Amino acid sequence: MNKTILILGGGWGGLTAAHALRGMLASEYRIAVIEKRQSFVFYPSFIRAIIGEKTDLNYIESPLKKLLRKDIEVINEEVIRINPETRTVYTNSQTIPCDFIIIAMGAELYPDIIPGFNGFCLNLYDTQGAFEIHQKLKNFTKGKIAFLIARTPFRCPPAPYEAALLTESFMRKKGVRQDVEISIYTPEKQPMPVAGQQIGEAFNQILKAHNINYYPEHSVTKIEGDSNKMLFANNTETNYDLLVGVPPHGAPKSIADSALTDSTGYIPVHPQTMQIIDKADELTTRYPGVFAIGDVAAIRLLNGALLPKGGVFAEEQAHVVARNIVSQIKGEKTSDAFNGKGICYVDVGDDMAAEGSGDFYAYPAPHVNLEMPSKESRKAKHEFERIFELWFKK
Ligand SMILES: Cc1cc2nc3c(=O)[nH]c(=O)nc-3n(C[C@H](O)[C@H](O)[C@H](O)COP(=O)(O)OP(=O)(O)OC[C@H]3O[C@@H](n4cnc5c(N)ncnc54)[C@H](O)[C@@H]3O)c2cc1C
């Protein structure tokens, strides 16, 4: 019997799921991606764009109509509501019942939450913002550059730190580093808190070695752009000449409107199967056939922290869910499990990156290892971009 599988969101996780499913199921099975944007956006390129390494928009975004696999149906509409009980998806123009739903709608950016963010803070987490930051950095010769993390959690915990380190290296190459102060302000207690104290200390050392000031436990309340000032919840304030920020994140509105979130603000899922669960401490599901993967999903780790929002996790979860859906369709008994492991490459400037590998399901806390920075790791990081060649026509 033919089945319809709807994938909500055509980002890193959603398109991985679509390709994995299409590779395993014959054409009579309908696999449709519902995506509100015209293009796939690959966020890791943003931090390379800010230092002018990515001037070509084609390595940041690719129109979905250029997908090589024409047997993946793309519905260019916005998901408005999901009924997980009846497995029905409502878009801005139609209602689609289906057999399986994979929610891969990522995290949304909510800059409006911080007064002054819009208008006075350059957004590190969007394409236009990344290009604007590069224009400013190119002409910046003197003064203070502040990197701001507005709220947690946010996508890719190392990214703003990498952006600061790449900027530091960029200013050094320009010969103006001695006249440029670089500072990071964040509500976090340490860099990448989920990775543990040791990784935080290693990161602090890297920042110190690059003469980057670090202000943890600084939660911004307001940006007064007319006087180039930021105010924080701890009653301190600071001035800047150039402000680059990561806006607050949250689940897309339609997810909250569908009552799918819990106290984390995201969709609680089973840590191995990615099925939506009722309560984080009771790993039971009310909605068989409905999954959430990637940044929109919340997985509570054994130390109480949430699994970080990373593309490598979205990708692996997509494969696990795809294999399990296919097993179910074919009536096989086998099932696959996401294991909480992942590798990332952290840019530290000077064409180097440090490989970080983590087992986030380790007990009693995630086990993360950070290698010494190397040029090989930076090259390995560029391999991610191969998805453009794999998925899209040039
Ligand atoms: C600067 C930066 C650097 C990063 N570097 C790395 C890295 O080196 N390694 C790594 O592993 N991760 C990295 N990440 C994180 C990674 O990009 C994300 O974790 C990943 O994109 C999550 O995939 P996703 O499919 O869950 O969400 P997304 O890729 O955000 O895709 C979600 C999609 O859903 C769509 N959508 C949302 N709402 C709706 C709706 N209502 N209707 C229809 N469509 C909708 C969105 O338009 C979007 O296309 C980085 C992120 C940033 C910002």
The ligand as an SDF file (V2000), in Angstrom:
LIG
                    3D

 53 58  0  0  0  0  0  0  0  0999 V2000
   26.9190   30.2250   12.1040 C   0  0  0  0  0  0  0  0  0  0  0  0
   26.5490   28.7720   12.2600 C   0  0  0  0  0  0  0  0  0  0  0  0
   27.5200   27.8010   12.1100 C   0  0  0  0  0  0  0  0  0  0  0  0
   27.1930   26.4570   12.2640 C   0  0  0  0  0  0  0  0  0  0  0  0
   28.1730   25.4990   12.1180 N   0  0  0  0  0  0  0  0  0  0  0  0
   27.8680   24.2070   12.3000 C   0  0  0  0  0  0  0  0  0  0  0  0
   28.8720   23.2080   12.1630 C   0  0  0  0  0  0  0  0  0  0  0  0
   30.0290   23.4980   11.8670 O   0  0  0  0  0  0  0  0  0  0  0  0
   28.5050   21.9170   12.3830 N   0  0  0  0  0  0  0  0  0  0  0  0
   27.2300   21.5650   12.7180 C   0  0  0  0  0  0  0  0  0  0  0  0
   26.9720   20.3850   12.9140 O   0  0  0  0  0  0  0  0  0  0  0  0
   26.2510   22.4990   12.8480 N   0  0  0  0  0  0  0  0  0  0  0  0
   26.5430   23.7950   12.6410 C   0  0  0  0  0  0  0  0  0  0  0  0
   25.5610   24.7390   12.7630 N   0  0  0  0  0  0  0  0  0  0  0  0
   24.2060   24.3470   13.1940 C   0  0  0  0  0  0  0  0  0  0  0  0
   23.3810   23.7980   12.0510 C   0  0  0  0  0  0  0  0  0  0  0  0
   23.3810   24.6640   10.9430 O   0  0  0  0  0  0  0  0  0  0  0  0
   21.9520   23.5530   12.5270 C   0  0  0  0  0  0  0  0  0  0  0  0
   22.0070   22.8010   13.7040 O   0  0  0  0  0  0  0  0  0  0  0  0
   21.1720   22.7850   11.4700 C   0  0  0  0  0  0  0  0  0  0  0  0
   20.9520   23.6160   10.3570 O   0  0  0  0  0  0  0  0  0  0  0  0
   19.8640   22.2570   12.0360 C   0  0  0  0  0  0  0  0  0  0  0  0
   19.1600   21.6040   11.0150 O   0  0  0  0  0  0  0  0  0  0  0  0
   17.5730   21.5630   11.0490 P   0  0  0  0  0  0  0  0  0  0  0  0
   17.1600   20.8350    9.8200 O   0  0  0  0  0  0  0  0  0  0  0  0
   17.1150   21.1140   12.3620 O   0  0  0  0  0  0  0  0  0  0  0  0
   17.1200   23.0930   10.9360 O   0  0  0  0  0  0  0  0  0  0  0  0
   17.3490   24.1410    9.7540 P   0  0  0  0  0  0  0  0  0  0  0  0
   18.5610   23.8230    8.9790 O   0  0  0  0  0  0  0  0  0  0  0  0
   17.2390   25.4770   10.4010 O   0  0  0  0  0  0  0  0  0  0  0  0
   16.1050   23.9190    8.7970 O   0  0  0  0  0  0  0  0  0  0  0  0
   14.7960   24.2090    9.2100 C   0  0  0  0  0  0  0  0  0  0  0  0
   13.9820   24.5650    7.9870 C   0  0  0  0  0  0  0  0  0  0  0  0
   12.5940   24.6080    8.3410 O   0  0  0  0  0  0  0  0  0  0  0  0
   12.0020   25.6850    7.6570 C   0  0  0  0  0  0  0  0  0  0  0  0
   10.7800   26.1140    8.3760 N   0  0  0  0  0  0  0  0  0  0  0  0
   10.6960   26.6640    9.6080 C   0  0  0  0  0  0  0  0  0  0  0  0
    9.4130   26.9270    9.9070 N   0  0  0  0  0  0  0  0  0  0  0  0
    8.6710   26.5250    8.8420 C   0  0  0  0  0  0  0  0  0  0  0  0
    7.2770   26.5430    8.5610 C   0  0  0  0  0  0  0  0  0  0  0  0
    6.3820   27.0260    9.4340 N   0  0  0  0  0  0  0  0  0  0  0  0
    6.8770   26.0310    7.3720 N   0  0  0  0  0  0  0  0  0  0  0  0
    7.7670   25.5250    6.4660 C   0  0  0  0  0  0  0  0  0  0  0  0
    9.0970   25.5040    6.6860 N   0  0  0  0  0  0  0  0  0  0  0  0
    9.5500   25.9880    7.8590 C   0  0  0  0  0  0  0  0  0  0  0  0
   13.0860   26.7660    7.6870 C   0  0  0  0  0  0  0  0  0  0  0  0
   12.8550   27.7450    6.6880 O   0  0  0  0  0  0  0  0  0  0  0  0
   14.3440   25.9390    7.4440 C   0  0  0  0  0  0  0  0  0  0  0  0
   14.6550   25.8470    6.0630 O   0  0  0  0  0  0  0  0  0  0  0  0
   25.8520   26.0850   12.5700 C   0  0  0  0  0  0  0  0  0  0  0  0
   24.8750   27.0810   12.6950 C   0  0  0  0  0  0  0  0  0  0  0  0
   25.2070   28.4030   12.5480 C   0  0  0  0  0  0  0  0  0  0  0  0
   24.1380   29.4580   12.6930 C   0  0  0  0  0  0  0  0  0  0  0  0
  1  2  1  0
  2  3  1  0
  2 52  2  0
  3  4  2  0
  4  5  1  0
  4 50  1  0
  5  6  2  0
  6  7  1  0
  6 13  1  0
  7  8  2  0
  7  9  1  0
  9 10  1  0
 10 11  2  0
 10 12  1  0
 12 13  2  0
 13 14  1  0
 14 15  1  0
 14 50  1  0
 15 16  1  0
 16 17  1  0
 16 18  1  0
 18 19  1  0
 18 20  1  0
 20 21  1  0
 20 22  1  0
 22 23  1  0
 23 24  1  0
 24 25  2  0
 24 26  1  0
 24 27  1  0
 27 28  1  0
 28 29  2  0
 28 30  1  0
 28 31  1  0
 31 32  1  0
 32 33  1  0
 33 34  1  0
 33 48  1  0
 34 35  1  0
 35 36  1  0
 35 46  1  0
 36 37  1  0
 36 45  1  0
 37 38  2  0
 38 39  1  0
 39 40  1  0
 39 45  2  0
 40 41  1  0
 40 42  2  0
 42 43  1  0
 43 44  2  0
 44 45  1  0
 46 47  1  0
 46 48  1  0
 48 49  1  0
 50 51  2  0
 51 52  1  0
 52 53  1  0
M  END
$$$$
